[in-house]
Amino acid sequence: MKRAIIIGCGYTGSALATQLSAASIDVIGVRRHAQEGDDKLPYTTKLLDISSDFDDQLPEAEDAIVYYM
């Protein structure tokens, strides 16, 4: 299965994550703050501690990394 990581999974990133998930792509959405309903999303969310270097906090992606600000 293909995997994509979306960093900055707010309004736009969440819409993309939902579309990719519907296309059978394993999606991990990374954001700074938890949002209500995260546990009901069709993809995995990961909270990021932006007060430190977060490169070592990211899971590996074999296929794509998308970054939104």
Residue, then its C-alpha position, 0 to 999 in steps of 0.5 A: m500500500k502507498r503511504a503519504i504524510i501530510i504535514g500541516c493537516g488543517y483545512t486544506g491538508s485534511a481535504l487532501a488526506t480524506q481524498l487520498s484515504a478514499a483512494s486506498i492510500d495510507v495517510i498520516g496527517v501531522r498537525r500541531h494541535a488536536q482537533e475534535g473528531d480526530d479519532k473519527l477521521p479516515y486517516t491517522t493523525k499525529l501531533l507534533d511538538i514544534s518546540s523542538d527539531f521535529d525531523d526525528q518525530l516524523p514517521e517514514a513515508e515511502d511514497a509522498i510527503v506534502y507540506y502545508m503552512 
